[in-house]
Amino acid sequence: MENNQNQNELSIELTEEVAEGTYSNLAIITHSNTEFVVDFIRVMPGVPKAKVKSRIVLTPEHAKRLLGALVDNVNRFEALNGPIKMDAGVAEQQPQQGGDPTVAFPFGTPQGQA
């Protein structure tokens, strides 16, 4: 039985570059009948053009698993730290059925200060 557990183990490598992470304050999610595409974008104040910093492509099953994992982690975070406050200018978006398949989720656009 212990041998079976060793066969199910997965070794994951995290390079230094990836470990640093990539900052994003906007996500655009699109989907087809076979995949979900999540583009993570960095919007900077005073810069008219934003660049996609990372693109993740998921099967519908994995997208739903990611949704569940995010809900679980947000619930655990809020249980320890209190409710996450949303910016007044950013409405919390609910999943929609049908309609435009492209949905943008602003994470809070940075505000320039002098």
C-alpha positions in Angstrom: 0.0 0.0 0.0 2.9 2.4 0.8 4.3 1.8 -2.7 1.0 2.9 -4.2 1.2 6.2 -2.3 4.7 6.8 -3.7 3.4 6.3 -7.2 0.7 9.1 -6.6 3.3 11.6 -5.4 4.0 14.6 -7.7 7.2 16.5 -7.6 6.7 20.2 -8.4 9.6 22.4 -9.3 9.3 26.2 -8.7 12.0 28.2 -10.5 13.3 31.4 -9.0 11.8 33.5 -11.8 8.4 32.0 -11.4 8.6 32.1 -7.6 8.9 35.9 -7.8 5.4 36.1 -9.2 3.8 38.5 -11.7 1.7 41.4 -10.5 -1.7 41.7 -12.2 -4.6 44.1 -11.5 -7.0 43.0 -14.2 -8.1 39.6 -15.4 -10.0 38.9 -18.6 -11.7 35.5 -18.9 -12.9 34.0 -22.2 -14.1 30.6 -23.0 -15.1 28.3 -25.8 -16.9 25.0 -25.6 -13.6 23.2 -24.8 -11.4 25.6 -22.8 -11.2 28.7 -20.5 -8.6 31.3 -21.1 -7.5 33.6 -18.3 -5.4 36.6 -19.3 -3.7 38.4 -16.4 -3.0 42.0 -17.2 -1.1 44.8 -15.5 -2.7 48.3 -16.0 -0.5 51.2 -15.0 -1.7 54.8 -14.4 -1.0 57.1 -17.3 -0.1 54.3 -19.6 -2.8 53.9 -22.4 -1.7 50.4 -23.3 -1.8 47.4 -20.9 0.1 44.2 -21.5 -1.0 40.6 -20.9 1.6 39.4 -18.4 0.4 35.8 -18.2 -2.2 33.6 -20.0 -3.5 30.4 -18.4 -5.5 27.9 -20.5 -7.8 25.4 -18.6 -10.2 22.7 -19.5 -13.8 23.5 -18.2 -13.3 20.8 -15.5 -10.1 22.4 -14.2 -11.7 25.9 -14.4 -14.5 24.7 -12.1 -11.9 23.1 -9.8 -10.0 26.4 -9.7 -13.2 28.3 -8.9 -13.9 25.9 -6.0 -10.3 26.2 -4.7 -10.5 30.0 -4.9 -13.9 30.1 -3.0 -12.5 27.8 -0.3 -9.3 29.8 0.1 -11.1 33.2 0.2 -13.5 31.8 2.8 -10.6 30.6 5.0 -8.8 33.9 4.5 -11.9 35.9 5.6 -12.4 33.5 8.6 -9.0 34.5 9.9 -8.7 38.1 8.7 -12.3 39.4 8.3 -14.2 40.2 5.1 -12.2 41.4 2.1 -13.4 44.9 1.2 -14.0 45.6 -2.4 -13.1 49.1 -3.9 -16.2 51.3 -4.1 -15.6 51.7 -7.9 -15.3 48.0 -8.5 -18.5 46.1 -8.4 -18.3 42.4 -7.3 -19.2 40.4 -10.4 -21.3 37.3 -10.2 -21.0 34.4 -12.6 -23.5 34.8 -15.5 -25.2 32.3 -17.7 -25.0 33.0 -21.5 -24.3 36.5 -22.8 -20.9 37.8 -23.8 -18.3 35.2 -23.1 -15.7 37.8 -22.2 -15.8 39.0 -18.7 -13.2 41.4 -17.2 -12.4 41.4 -13.5 -10.5 44.5 -12.4 -8.5 43.7 -9.3 -8.2 47.4 -8.4 -6.5 49.8 -10.8 -3.5 51.5 -9.2 -4.1 55.1 -8.4 -1.3 57.6 -9.0 -0.4 59.9 -6.1 1.8 63.0 -6.1 
